[in-house]
Amino acid sequence: PGYRKLLSVETQSTSSEEMVPSSPSPPPPPRVYKPCFVCQDKSSGYHYGVSSCEGCKGFFRRSIQKNMVYTCHRDKNCQINKVTRNRCQYCRLQKCFEVGMSKEAVRNDRNKKKKDVKEELVLPESYELSGELEELVNKVSKAHKETFPSLGQLGKYTTNSSSDTRVQLDLGLWDKFSELSTKCIIKIVEFAKRLPGFTTLTIADQITLLKSACLDILMLRICTRYTPEQDTMTFSDGLTLNRTQMHNAGFGPLTDLVFAFAGQLLPLEMDDTETGLLSAICLICGDRMDLEEPQKVDKLQEPLLEALKIYARRRRPNKPHMFPRMLMKITDLRGISTKGAERAITLKMEIPGPMPPLIREMLENPEAFEDQTEDNESPPPPTGQNQIKYANLLLLWLLLLNIVFNFSFFQFINKSIHIYIPLYFCLLFVILVLYMNPFREPFFF
């Protein structure tokens, strides 16, 4: 298969003893707290009875004050650490209770008058990447940039083909789009192979992850080259298509959904490094179906999540909400991919030849088809081999009617029918063979 062929080609804290005094009479060293009891991140003090970081302190306070009710989507035993703490709110709150955080302390804190409240010393969260994470960011960024040139690096060109009127399919645009998509898939595979740790996974897991996420990454890459002023998308060779041309190139009813997603990316102002990290997180995801080693995949994803969080917050110190908004886009991408798989079903009937091999493999993704198989129980319209099937079935019924007619006729004229019994058996044999035939080859057509 295509993918198999393509695939074959923490910061150390400084202790008080290490601090060098800058004057003969140094001030007392800052108090060092134990790591956060909930997630093991750097603690900012004792909050609600235990040593905790600002993140877990705020999460616990909001949960109690607002009487939040959370749900765990797994087995209510999720691991909580500074990387995974935002994945499951239910298990995070349970961990807060387990380590001794007090509901009463939250309520008492809320009822105190502001003038009596002594503000706790808050240690600012570090936006510095450790040496390992810095190296990871550089490798992912380089892999992304070298497999996906930015919009400014491309020499744009346009085509007048069906630029004004939406049609079912413009075959010229489809040929160009399928050619560019195939090249883009090859680049995505190259990007994946350059991600630290990806090639240490089993070949089966590498293929599973690529087939599951390739359409997600393809859509993300296309949408980052959106130009809102002209309402156009630009492909890797510089081809620039407007909304109507994208529809006619094969996107069909998916077009407006893709353009809407591209518009939603604009406020995030993601740079190439963030796009590369988000692509890597989208690819290396342990919740994909049929993985042999999902825990190993999750382990590879953790530093990517931490790197994107710190990098995004370092770029936007006053916008801490940007990191979770970026992660939410992965859910949106999966929804678009599901719609893309549905579109592929109708597209196969519109194009004159077979789907290009790599695109076909990308769309043969059980996750993408999972949600829509139950809604599409009816058989497709008769085309190609189906026409042969229905022709043979018609012949079968004609022969059956002929037997019934002959049998009735000979009975009517009171003639003996024992002479015709062998003939009937021969006809029955033909019917049986027709019935058992898988209809891959026609008998008489």
C-alpha positions in Angstrom: 0.0 0.0 0.0 1.0 3.6 -0.6 1.5 4.6 3.0 3.6 1.6 3.8 5.8 2.3 0.8 6.2 5.9 1.7 7.1 5.0 5.3 9.8 2.5 4.3 11.7 5.0 2.0 11.8 19.2 31.8 13.3 22.5 33.3 15.5 21.8 36.4 14.5 23.9 39.4 17.2 25.8 41.2 17.4 25.1 44.9 18.0 27.8 47.5 21.6 26.5 48.2 22.6 27.1 44.5 21.6 30.8 44.7 24.6 33.1 44.9 24.1 36.2 47.1 24.6 39.5 45.3 25.5 41.5 48.4 27.1 40.9 51.8 23.7 40.9 53.4 21.5 39.0 51.1 17.7 38.9 51.6 16.3 35.6 52.7 15.8 33.2 49.8 12.2 32.9 48.5 10.2 30.2 50.0 10.3 27.0 48.0 7.1 24.9 48.2 6.6 21.2 47.4 5.4 20.5 43.8 1.6 20.8 43.3 0.0 17.8 45.0 -2.5 17.5 42.1 -0.4 17.7 38.9 3.2 17.9 40.1 3.7 21.3 38.4 5.6 24.2 40.2 3.6 25.2 43.3 2.8 28.9 44.1 1.9 28.2 47.7 -0.6 26.4 50.0 -4.2 26.8 48.7 -7.2 25.3 50.3 -5.1 23.1 52.5 -2.4 21.7 50.2 0.5 22.9 48.1 -0.8 23.5 44.6 -0.1 25.5 41.4 -2.2 28.4 40.3 -3.9 26.3 37.6 -5.2 23.7 40.0 -6.0 26.3 42.7 -8.2 28.2 40.2 -9.8 25.1 38.8 -10.8 23.8 42.2 -12.1 27.2 43.3 -14.3 27.6 40.1 -15.5 24.0 40.4 -16.7 24.5 44.0 -18.1 28.0 43.6 -20.1 27.1 40.5 -21.1 23.6 41.7 -19.7 22.1 38.5 -20.6 18.5 37.5 -18.1 16.9 35.2 -18.1 13.6 33.3 -15.2 11.2 32.6 -15.2 9.7 29.1 -13.0 6.9 30.1 -12.8 4.7 33.2 -12.7 7.5 35.9 -9.1 6.7 36.5 -7.3 9.2 34.2 -3.7 10.1 35.0 -3.4 13.7 36.1 -0.1 15.6 35.6 0.9 19.0 34.3 0.5 17.8 30.7 -2.7 15.8 31.0 -4.5 17.9 33.7 -6.8 19.7 31.2 -7.9 16.5 29.4 -10.4 15.2 32.1 -12.0 17.7 34.5 -13.8 14.9 36.4 -10.6 13.0 37.3 -8.8 16.3 38.1 -11.5 17.3 40.6 -11.4 13.9 42.2 -7.6 14.2 42.5 -8.0 17.6 44.2 -10.3 15.9 46.8 -7.9 13.0 47.2 -4.9 15.1 48.0 -6.9 17.0 50.6 -8.3 20.2 49.1 -11.1 21.6 51.2 -14.5 22.7 50.1 -15.0 24.7 53.3 -11.7 26.6 52.6 -13.2 27.8 49.3 -16.4 28.9 50.9 -14.6 30.6 53.8 -12.3 32.3 51.3 -15.3 33.6 49.3 -17.0 35.0 52.4 -14.0 37.0 53.6 -14.1 40.8 53.2 -11.7 42.1 50.6 -9.9 44.4 53.1 -9.2 41.4 55.4 -7.8 39.3 52.6 -4.0 39.0 52.5 -3.1 38.3 48.9 -0.9 35.3 48.5 2.4 35.5 46.7 1.8 34.3 43.2 4.8 33.0 41.4 4.5 33.9 37.7 4.2 30.9 35.4 7.3 30.3 33.4 7.0 30.8 29.7 10.5 29.4 29.0 11.0 26.2 27.1 13.3 23.6 28.6 16.3 22.5 26.5 14.5 19.4 25.4 11.3 21.2 24.5 13.2 23.9 22.7 14.8 21.2 20.6 11.5 19.5 19.9 9.9 22.8 18.8 12.8 23.5 16.4 12.6 20.0 14.9 8.8 20.2 14.4 9.0 23.7 13.0 11.7 22.8 10.6 9.9 19.7 9.4 6.7 21.7 8.8 8.4 24.6 7.0 10.4 22.3 4.7 7.3 20.2 3.8 4.9 23.2 3.5 6.1 26.5 2.2 4.3 29.5 3.6 2.0 31.8 1.6 4.6 34.4 1.2 7.0 32.0 -0.4 4.7 31.0 -3.2 4.2 32.7 -6.6 0.5 32.8 -6.9 -1.3 32.1 -10.2 -5.0 31.7 -11.0 -7.1 30.0 -13.6 -10.3 31.2 -15.3 -11.8 27.7 -15.3 -15.4 27.7 -14.0 -14.6 30.7 -11.8 -18.2 32.2 -11.8 -20.7 29.4 -11.8 -20.9 26.4 -9.5 -21.2 23.1 -11.4 -21.2 19.5 -10.2 -17.6 18.9 -11.2 -15.0 20.6 -13.4 -12.8 17.7 -14.6 -9.9 20.0 -15.4 -9.9 21.4 -11.9 -10.4 18.0 -10.4 -7.3 16.6 -12.2 -5.2 19.5 -11.0 -6.6 19.3 -7.4 -6.1 15.5 -7.2 -2.5 15.9 -8.5 -1.7 18.6 -5.9 -3.4 16.6 -3.1 -1.3 13.6 -3.9 1.8 15.6 -3.6 0.6 17.2 -0.4 0.0 13.7 1.1 3.5 12.7 0.2 4.8 15.8 2.0 2.6 15.0 5.1 4.2 11.5 5.3 7.6 13.1 5.1 6.6 15.5 7.8 5.5 12.6 10.0 8.7 10.7 9.6 10.7 13.7 10.7 8.8 14.1 14.0 10.8 12.9 17.0 9.8 9.4 18.0 7.3 8.8 15.2 9.4 6.1 13.5 9.9 4.3 16.8 6.2 3.3 16.6 5.3 0.0 14.8 4.7 0.3 11.1 1.1 -0.6 11.6 0.6 2.2 14.1 2.4 4.7 11.8 0.0 3.8 9.0 -3.0 3.9 11.3 -2.1 7.4 12.5 -1.4 8.7 9.0 -4.6 7.3 7.5 -6.6 8.7 10.5 -5.1 12.2 10.5 -3.9 12.8 6.9 -7.2 14.5 5.8 -7.2 16.6 9.0 -3.7 17.9 8.3 -4.4 18.4 4.6 -7.4 20.5 5.5 -5.4 22.5 8.2 -2.7 23.2 5.7 -5.1 24.3 3.0 -6.9 26.6 5.4 -3.8 28.3 6.6 -3.3 29.6 3.1 -6.6 31.4 3.1 -6.7 35.0 1.9 -9.8 36.7 3.3 -9.6 39.8 1.1 -10.0 37.7 -2.1 -11.8 34.8 -0.4 -9.3 32.4 -2.0 -7.2 29.3 -1.1 -3.6 28.8 -2.4 -2.1 25.4 -3.0 1.6 24.4 -2.8 2.4 25.2 -6.4 0.8 28.6 -6.1 -2.5 27.7 -7.7 -5.1 30.1 -6.2 -8.8 29.1 -6.4 -11.8 31.1 -5.3 -14.8 29.6 -3.5 -16.7 28.6 -6.6 -13.6 27.0 -8.2 -13.0 25.0 -5.0 -16.5 23.8 -5.1 -16.1 22.7 -8.8 -12.7 21.1 -8.1 -14.4 18.4 -6.0 -15.1 20.0 -2.6 -18.8 20.3 -3.6 -21.0 20.8 -0.5 -17.9 20.7 1.7 -16.7 24.0 0.3 -18.5 26.5 2.6 -17.6 24.4 5.7 -13.9 24.5 4.8 -14.0 28.3 4.1 -15.8 28.9 7.4 -13.1 26.9 9.3 -10.4 28.9 7.5 -12.1 32.1 8.7 -12.1 30.8 12.3 -8.3 30.2 12.2 -7.6 33.9 11.4 -8.2 35.3 14.9 -5.7 32.8 16.3 -2.9 34.3 14.3 -1.0 31.0 14.3 2.6 31.1 12.9 4.3 28.3 11.1 5.7 26.8 14.3 2.2 26.6 15.9 0.7 25.1 12.8 3.4 22.5 12.8 3.0 21.6 16.4 -0.8 21.5 16.1 -0.4 19.2 13.0 1.9 16.9 15.0 -0.6 16.8 18.0 -3.4 16.0 15.5 -1.3 13.1 14.0 0.2 11.6 17.2 -3.0 10.9 19.1 -3.6 7.8 21.2 -7.4 7.8 20.8 -7.3 6.6 17.2 -8.9 3.3 16.4 -6.9 0.0 16.0 -3.7 1.2 17.5 -1.3 -1.5 18.8 0.4 0.8 21.3 -1.9 3.7 22.2 0.0 4.4 25.5 3.2 4.9 23.6 1.5 7.3 21.2 0.1 9.2 24.2 3.5 9.4 25.6 4.9 10.9 22.4 2.1 13.5 22.3 2.6 14.8 25.9 5.7 16.9 25.1 4.1 18.2 22.0 1.2 19.5 24.0 3.5 21.1 26.6 5.6 22.7 23.9 2.6 24.2 22.1 1.2 25.5 25.4 4.4 27.3 26.4 5.2 28.5 22.9 1.7 30.0 22.4 1.7 31.7 25.8 5.2 33.1 25.2 4.0 34.6 22.0 0.9 36.0 23.6 1.5 36.6 27.3 -1.9 38.4 27.7 -3.9 35.8 25.8 -3.7 32.5 27.8 -6.9 31.3 26.2 -5.3 30.9 22.8 -3.8 27.5 23.6 -7.1 25.7 24.5 -8.7 27.4 21.4 -6.1 25.9 19.2 -6.7 22.4 20.7 -10.4 22.8 20.0 -9.6 23.1 16.3 -8.6 19.5 16.3 -12.2 18.5 17.1 -13.4 20.8 14.3 -10.9 19.2 11.8 -12.2 15.7 12.7 -15.7 16.9 11.9 -14.6 18.3 8.5 -12.8 15.0 7.8 -16.0 13.0 8.5 -17.9 15.2 6.0 -15.0 14.8 3.6 -15.3 11.0 3.7 -19.0 11.4 3.0 -18.2 13.7 0.0 -15.8 11.1 -1.3 -18.6 8.6 -1.7 -20.5 10.8 -4.2 -17.3 12.0 -5.8 -16.3 8.5 -6.8 -19.5 8.4 -8.9 -18.8 11.8 -10.5 -15.2 11.3 -11.7 -14.6 9.3 -14.9 -11.7 7.2 -13.7 -10.5 5.6 -10.4 -9.6 7.8 -7.4 -5.8 8.4 -7.2 -4.3 5.7 -5.0 -3.0 7.8 -2.1 -6.2 9.8 -1.9 -8.2 6.5 -1.9 -6.0 5.2 0.9 -6.4 8.4 2.9 -10.2 8.2 2.6 -10.3 4.5 3.5 -10.4 5.6 7.1 -12.8 3.6 9.4 -13.0 6.6 11.8 -14.1 8.9 9.1 -16.9 6.6 7.9 -18.0 5.4 11.3 -20.6 8.1 11.9 -22.2 7.9 8.5 -22.4 4.1 7.7 -25.7 3.7 9.7 -27.3 6.5 7.8 -26.4 5.1 4.4 -27.9 1.6 4.4 -29.5 1.9 0.9 -27.4 0.6 -2.0 -25.8 3.0 -4.4 -27.4 3.7 -7.8 -26.5 0.9 -10.4 -23.2 1.8 -12.0 -20.5 -0.4 -13.5 -20.5 -3.8 -12.0 -23.9 -3.2 -10.3 -25.5 -2.9 -13.8 -24.1 -6.4 -14.6 -25.5 -7.7 -11.3 -29.0 -6.3 -12.0 -28.9 -7.7 -15.6 -28.1 -11.2 -14.4 -30.9 -11.0 -11.8 -33.3 -10.0 -14.5 -32.3 -12.9 -16.6 -32.8 -15.2 -13.6 -36.3 -14.1 -13.1 -37.1 -14.4 -16.8 -35.9 -18.1 -16.8 -38.0 -18.8 -13.7 -41.1 -17.3 -15.3 -40.4 -19.4 -18.5 -40.3 -22.7 -16.4 -43.6 -21.8 -14.7 -45.2 -21.0 -18.0 -44.1 -24.2 -19.7 -45.1 -26.4 -16.8 -48.6 -24.8 -16.8 -48.9 -25.1 -20.6 -48.1 -28.8 -20.7 -50.4 -29.6 -17.8 -53.1 -27.7 -19.7 -52.9 -29.8 -22.8 -52.8 -33.0 -20.7 -49.6 -34.2 -22.1 -47.1 -36.2 -20.1 -44.4 -34.0 -18.7 -41.8 -36.7 -17.8 -40.0 -36.0 -21.1 -39.4 -32.4 -20.0 -38.2 -33.1 -16.5 -34.5 -33.2 -17.6 -35.0 -29.8 -19.2 -36.4 -28.4 -16.1 -33.5 -29.7 -14.1 -31.1 -28.1 -16.5 -32.9 -24.7 -16.2 -32.9 -25.0 -12.4 -29.1 -25.6 -12.5 -28.6 -22.5 -14.6 -30.7 -20.5 -12.1 -28.6 -21.9 -9.2 -25.3 -20.9 -10.9 -26.7 -17.4 -11.6 -27.8 -17.1 -8.0 -24.4 -18.2 -6.6 -22.4 -16.0 -9.0 -20.8 -13.1 -7.2 -21.6 -10.9 -10.3 -18.0 -9.9 -10.8 -18.1 -11.0 -14.4 -21.2 -11.1 -16.7 -22.5 -14.3 -18.1 -24.1 -13.1 -21.2 -23.3 -9.3 -21.4 
